Structure formats: C-alpha cells, structure tokens
Amino acid sequence: MSVSDVLPHDAKPAAEAARERGRGAHKGQQTRAAILEAALNLASQMGIEGLSIGALAEVTGMSKSGVFAHFGSREELQISVIREYHERFEEEVFRPAIQQPRGLPRLRALFDNWVGKVATEIDSGCIYISGAVEFDDRPGPVRDALAGMVLMWHGALGRAIRLAVDLGHLRADTDPMQMLFEIHGLILSLHHDARFLRSAGAVDRARTAFERVIQFYALDAAATPSGAAAPSGAAGAGGARAPSSLHPV
C-alpha cells in the first residue's frame, strides 16, 4: 500500500503532482551538476572567459536554451563555476587539514594539501590563479566572486597562523599577514614553475621553501616537521574546535 492509497480521492491528484515536482527538481539538480562538471573542465582548459552558454551547450550536447534555463546568463554561469571550484577546494584542501591538531600540524597540513591540489592541476591550471590573471583589471561581479573566494581562503590560512602563534608554535612577534604573503608566494612560484616551465622538482622545492619559512617564524621547540607538544593548557585536536568552514564565523 502506498501513501496515495490512503489519501482522499480529491487529494490524490495533488499528491501525484507533488511527486512529479519532486522528480523534476531532482532531475534538474542532476542536470545542473552535470553542466557544472563540464563547465569546470572547460574553464580549466580555456579559462573562465572561455565559458559561454554556447560552448557549454556544444560540450554537453544540450540546447543553448537548456543551458540558459539553469543559469540565466553567461555571468551567472561563470560565478557558479567559481563557487563550485571553491566548494571542491574546501573539501580537498581545507576540511582534511582541520582534522589535524591546531598550530603547526594544521598549518602544515593546509599547505601540504594546497601543494597537492596544485600538483594535480598542472595540466589544467588552478582557477584561483588563472582567474586572477584574467580578471585582475576587470571589475565586475565575476571578479568580485573570484576575489571573495580567494580572500576567504586567505582568511582561513591567517586564522591557522594566528592559532600557531597563540599556541606558542610561532614567535609572538610573527606578522600573520606577512607569513601568509610568503606562503602564497610559494604557491604562485610552484604553479609557474610546474605549469609553465614544466620543472620536475617544483613540488619538492615548494615544500623545502615552506619549511624554511617555518624555521624563520617558529620557536625552536616547535620547528620540527612532526610538531611539538602544545604549551600546558593549550588545546590540540581534541580541544576547542576550529571553524569547520572557510566561511567566517
């Protein structure tokens, strides 16, 4: 017996219509997800500016009107791709790292995951980096969306650095913004050397350079790659929880 069997007769058409709407919404979500997957692949090869309703319709085998119905405009398509990339970046880079104890272990995990992400994108390119080249001098909603996502990631790294300072893993006079600037510079160098110059040792050099940055800012007791025990009373992985999202809390 189904739910519709026990409904009043005049309620059955409404129930059927509700189920149809639910099936339609689910199918619409699946179609949108498939379009976004194709759009991400296209953007990684041709850049965000390479995205268009027409190009995506051709890649997916859909009509232009079908693609347009899910996004409404080329600009909204581009912004949706940036958001989708950010969500995947968060899942692959940020969330695994916050499982590590706060302080240097977590900061190292954030950087190591970031390097791993860039390494897997050598043939396709990082949308954060390639998008910055495309939109650095082009104001508008797409640039704002991209810059907002990058700043959100920088905010997460900045919090990780400040936690390491608070726990005594980094010197009290550490300037989090300066350290963040240096760490981001390593990623930009890695992307340039690995993608443009095809330098085989770029990943190892980036990791070596990161350890030198750590050595500069870290207290001797916390500078080893395995990390050091937090000062008495400080929270580790089981202490106070760090934000579980890149979004400000």
KAMOSUL-V318996 format. One record per pair of residues at least 24 apart in sequence whose ideal C-beta (glycine too) atoms are under 7 Angstrom apart, sorted by sequence separation. I is the first residue (numbers start at 1). GAP is how many residues later the second one is. D is the distance in whole Angstrom. If there is no record, write none. Layout:
i=I gap=GAP d=D
i=I gap=GAP d=D
This chain:
i=53 gap=24 d=7
i=93 gap=24 d=5
i=186 gap=24 d=6
i=35 gap=25 d=6
i=92 gap=25 d=6
i=34 gap=26 d=7
i=51 gap=26 d=6
i=154 gap=26 d=6
i=157 gap=26 d=7
i=51 gap=27 d=5
i=183 gap=27 d=7
i=89 gap=28 d=7
i=48 gap=30 d=5
i=51 gap=30 d=6
i=183 gap=30 d=6
i=182 gap=31 d=5
i=35 gap=32 d=6
i=48 gap=33 d=7
i=179 gap=34 d=7
i=35 gap=35 d=6
i=32 gap=38 d=5
i=39 gap=38 d=6
i=43 gap=38 d=5
i=179 gap=38 d=6
i=31 gap=39 d=7
i=40 gap=41 d=6
i=39 gap=42 d=5
i=85 gap=42 d=5
i=174 gap=43 d=5
i=36 gap=44 d=6
i=40 gap=44 d=6
i=36 gap=45 d=7
i=40 gap=45 d=6
i=82 gap=45 d=7
i=171 gap=46 d=6
i=110 gap=47 d=6
i=170 gap=47 d=5
i=36 gap=48 d=5
i=170 gap=48 d=6
i=171 gap=48 d=6
i=169 gap=49 d=6
i=170 gap=49 d=7
i=110 gap=50 d=6
i=169 gap=50 d=7
i=168 gap=51 d=6
i=107 gap=53 d=5
i=169 gap=53 d=4
i=106 gap=54 d=6
i=107 gap=54 d=6
i=107 gap=57 d=5
i=129 gap=59 d=7
i=169 gap=59 d=7
i=103 gap=60 d=6
i=104 gap=60 d=5
i=102 gap=61 d=5
i=103 gap=61 d=5
i=79 gap=62 d=6
i=94 gap=62 d=6
i=129 gap=62 d=5
i=79 gap=63 d=6
i=82 gap=63 d=5
i=86 gap=63 d=4
i=167 gap=63 d=5
i=168 gap=63 d=5
i=78 gap=64 d=5
i=82 gap=64 d=5
i=103 gap=64 d=4
i=167 gap=64 d=7
i=102 gap=65 d=6
i=104 gap=65 d=4
i=126 gap=65 d=6
i=75 gap=66 d=6
i=79 gap=66 d=5
i=103 gap=66 d=4
i=75 gap=67 d=6
i=82 gap=67 d=6
i=167 gap=67 d=5
i=118 gap=69 d=6
i=125 gap=70 d=6
i=111 gap=72 d=6
i=118 gap=72 d=6
i=122 gap=72 d=5
i=114 gap=73 d=6
i=118 gap=73 d=6
i=122 gap=73 d=5
i=115 gap=75 d=7
i=119 gap=75 d=7
i=45 gap=79 d=6
i=48 gap=79 d=7
i=163 gap=79 d=7
i=44 gap=80 d=4
i=44 gap=81 d=6
i=44 gap=83 d=7
i=47 gap=83 d=6
i=48 gap=83 d=5
i=43 gap=84 d=6
i=119 gap=84 d=5
i=159 gap=84 d=7
i=49 gap=85 d=5
i=48 gap=86 d=6
i=47 gap=87 d=5
i=115 gap=88 d=6
i=156 gap=90 d=5
i=115 gap=91 d=6
i=115 gap=92 d=6
i=153 gap=93 d=6
i=155 gap=93 d=7
i=48 gap=94 d=7
i=152 gap=94 d=5
i=152 gap=95 d=7
i=111 gap=99 d=5
i=104 gap=110 d=7
i=104 gap=114 d=7
i=104 gap=118 d=6
i=105 gap=122 d=4
i=104 gap=123 d=5
i=103 gap=124 d=7
i=101 gap=126 d=7
i=103 gap=127 d=6
i=102 gap=133 d=6
i=102 gap=134 d=6
i=101 gap=135 d=4
i=101 gap=136 d=4
i=100 gap=137 d=7
i=102 gap=137 d=7
i=102 gap=140 d=6
i=98 gap=144 d=5
i=98 gap=146 d=7
i=94 gap=152 d=6
i=90 gap=156 d=5
